[in-house]
Amino acid sequence: MCSALFSALAFPVAPATESVSVRARAITEFKRGSAETRFGPLEFLGGIEFSSSDSRLQSLSSIRFRSDVQGFVSVLDTGNWLTGRIERDGGGRLSGLSDISISPILIQGGRAGSKYYTDAEGLALRRGQAIVSFEQRHRVDIYPDPGFETSAPLKTLDPVIPRHEFRMNAGMETLAVSPSSSPLKGVLVVVTEHSIDDDGNSFAAILEGPLRGVFKVARHDPYDVTDGAFLPSGDFLLLERRFSFTGGLGMRIRRIRGDSIRPGAVVDGEVLIDADMGYAIDNMEGLDVVIGPEGKPHLILVSDDNGNLLQRNVMLEFRLNQ
């Protein structure tokens, strides 16, 4: 979630990548006290709650899986990379995490930066590149992949959205690569968390290609976008979060038609799932789409515990059946 503004000073390089031990507990029910697994078009496949004695394991903002559907890369809004692998039990359900490593995200000059410079929110992977969107010091930086853990950014992309429209702690929350076979043909898309226009719509942009330009995402108060990922069809899934002291936490996922994403458009879509604290959610911040062994899209979600003992790191998996 949004964090307070820290000093903009940059500091010397932090220690190199270090391995982290993680404990995990299975989540077998999505709706508390119920064995129900179907929630509209989504089928709950299982999940885990995970923790570590290493205080750096916190504040997951986005997650992207490798082609083997086991290895993953995540960014933390504390200014770190997190890499690892998921483990599964004999029934194929999520059971744990292994090979977890954490390292600082380096800024220009090859240094670890302050919170102001390294508040990482969005992540995209494509051949040879790990691409990160940051808020506070709003930008999109491209790192080499492999090698991002020890490299300064190779390039900074124009965010396309006018810089004066970014809110300090509610900037480019979602960064995703469209499928090469889709109408957007493999280009990057960003969506802001709560940088809104006069009509209350969230700013978003296509960052590359012939369709490069600004579009908007219809915002339905009190929800704000926290992450997104494309389906193989080219449709765009948006993970959204709500929070209030009276209503608590909630999350939902919207499906945006891929062919509706164009400069100047205001896009909206059907809600696939809407869950409150009666479900096994927490502060859901990360979403990725992988293809399961049966050939259907699987959605894997992660939460951001904000380093708060009252919150949890959870990973949930669903199958999309339409």
N, C-alpha and C positions, 0 to 999 in steps of 0.2 A: 504494500500500500504506500501512499505518498509519505515522504519523509521530510524532515526539517532541513533547511538549507545549511550546509556546512561551509567551512572556509574553502576558497577556491585555490588554495595553494597545492602544488604538486610535491610529492615526497619521493625519496629514493626508492629504487626497486625493492619490492617486498621479497621474502624468501621464495625460492622456486617451488614448482608444483610439489605438493605433499599428499600422501595417501591418507585416507580417513576411514576409520572403522564405523560401520553403520549397523544399528539394530532395526529390525522390522517385525511388525505384527500384522497378520492377515486381517483384512476387512472382508467379511463374508456376506454382509447385508448392506445394501445401499439405503433402503428405507428402514429406519430403525424399528426393530421388533417385527419385521416382516421378511418372509422368504421370497417375496415378489422380485422378479428379475426384469420384467418388461416394463419400460417407461416410454410409452409412445413408440417411436421407431427405434429407440435405443434399448439394448439388452445389456444389463450389468453383468460383467464377467468376473469381477473381483477387484481387490485393491489391497494396498498396504498402508499402514502408518509407520513412519520411519523417523529415527532420531540418532543422535551421536553425542558423545561427550565433547567433541570438538565444536566449539561455539561458532565456527565458520559455516557449519552446515545449517543455513537459515536463508530466508528471504529469496526463494526461487521465483524468478520472474517469467522465464520462458524455457521450454524444452524442445529439442529437436532430435529425432532418432536417425541413426545411420541406416544404410540400406539393409543391414542384417537384422533390423528390427529388435536388436538387443542393446547395442551400444548407443549412447546418447550424449549430447552436449547440452548444458544448461548455462544460463547467465543468472547471476545473483545481483540484486540491486544494491548490495554492499560493495560492488566493484570486483567480483570474482567470477572466474570460469569454474564450472563443476562438470566433470566428465565421469562416466561410469557405465555400468551394464545392469540391465534388469535380470533377475532370476525368476524362474517359474517352477511350480511343483509338477508332479506327475500328471496332473490333469490340465496342465497348460496355464494355470492361474498365476498371477503375480504373487511372488513369495518373498522377494528381497532384492537388495541392491549389492553389487560387488564392484571391485576395482574403482572405487570412488576416489577421485583426486580433485583438489582445489588449488587454484593458482590465481594471482591477481591479474586483472585486465590492465594491460599497459596502454598508456596514451602516447601521443607524439613525443619523441625523444627517448622512448623505451623505458619510461618511468611508470610506477604505480601512481595513480592520481587520488585526489581527495574525493569525498562523496559527491561534490558538485560536478566533478568531471566524469565519474564512473558509475553513475546511477543507471545501470543497464536495465532495460525493460523488455525489448524485443530482440529476437534472434532468428536468423534464417541461415540455412546451409545450402550451398550449391557447389558444383564442381570447383574445387580449389579455393573456395571462399567461405569464411564464417563472417556473417554480417550482423552488426549489433546496432540497435537504436537506443539512444540515451535521452533521458530527460534531465531537467535543470540546465545543463549545458547541452541544449538540444542539437542532436546531429545523428547521422548514420555513418558508421565507420566500417570499412572492409578490412578483414584480417586474412592472412594466408591459412589455408587448411589443407594439409596439416601444418602445425607450427604456430597456431594462434596463441598458445599459452606463453610463448617467449618472444612474441613479436609485437612491435608497435603497429598501428594501423597502416595499411598500404595506401589507402585513399579514403577521402570523405566525400559522400554523395550529397548533392543538393537535395534537401528534403521536399522541395517543390511547394509545400505549404508555406505561405508567407510567415516569416519568423515572428512577426508581431502577434500572430494568432495563437502561438503556443502559450499555454498556462504553465507556470513554473514546475509544478509537480503533477501535471496531467497531460504530458506531451505524447510522443509516439510510443504508445504502449504495445502495439502489435506490428510485427514485421514478418511478412511471409512471401515465399516464392511461388508464383503461379505455375501450374503444370505447363510443360512446353507444348503439349497438344491442345491447350485451351485457347480461347480467343485472346488471352493476354500473353500467350507464347513465352512463358518462363520469366517474366519480369517481376520486379519487387513491388509489393504493395504495403503501405503503412496506414494504420488507423490510430487516431489519438484516443486517449482515455477520456478526457473532459475538456478538450479545447473545442469550444462550440461557437457556431455562428449566431447571427441575430435571431434565427428561427429555432435555435436549440438543437441543431444537428451537429454531429461530430465531424471535424475535419478529417479527411483521408486523402491519399494520393497514390497514383501510379507513378513510380519513380523513374521509369525507363521506357524506351521504345516509342513507337509512333503514337501511342495513346497516352503518353506522359502528360500528367495534369492532375488537377485537384478534383475530387468528388466528395460527397458527404454521405455519412451513415445516419439514418434516422435514429434519434436517441429517444428511448422510452424511460422517462424518469421513474424510479431512482436508479436504473441500471447504467453502468459505465463499462466500456470494453476493456478487457484485460489481456486477451490474446486471440489469435486466430490461426487457421490452417486451411489450406485448400484440399478438397476432395479430388480424386483422380478425374472426375467429371468436369472439373473447373469451377464447381460451386465452392463458395467461401463460407466456412464455419467461423462464427464469432463467439468466443466465450465472454460472458458478461457477469459482473458482480454488483450486488447492492449491499449497503450496510447502513444501519441506523441503530441507535441505542435502544429504541423501542422495538424495532422489528428484527434486530439481529442481522446475521449474514444470509445472503441468498446468492444463487448462481443460476444462470440459464445459458442456453446455446441457441443461436439463431443461424439459419441457413440462408445465405444470400446467393441468388442466381448469378453464376459467373458472367453470363452475357449481359447482365445489367450494370456491370462495373465499367463506367466510361467517364471521361472528364465531364464535369458539369452535372452529373447525375446525383440524385439522392436515393440511396439504395436501402431496402428493407427486406425482411424475409420472415419465413415461418419460424416459430419457436419449437425446437425439438424437445426441450426439457426445461423445466423450471423447478428448482429445489430450494428448500429452506433448511433450517437447522434440525428439522425432523429427519434429515438424510445425512449420510456420512460425508458431509462436505466440511470444508473450512474456508479459508480465504483463497478461493480458487483463482490462480493467476496464469497457469500455463496449459496449453492445449497443443497436441500434435495428432496427426492422422497417419496411421501405418496400415499396411494391408495384412490381414490375418491369414492363417494357414488355409482357411476355407475360401479365400479370395475376396472377402468383404472388408470394407473399411472398418478399422478399429480406432476409437478415440481414446487417447491417453491424456489424463488431466493431472496436474500437480497443484499443490497449494503453497502459499507463502505464509510462513508462521511469524514473520516480522521479528524473529528472535524473542518472541513473547512466550512465556511458559504457559499461558492460558490458550495458546493456539497450537495447531498441529501441522506437521508435514504429512500430507497424504498424497497417494498416487492411486487413481481410479481408472479402470478400463471398461469401455463399452463397445459393443458391436452395433454398427448402423445397418439396419435391416431394410432400408429402402433407398 
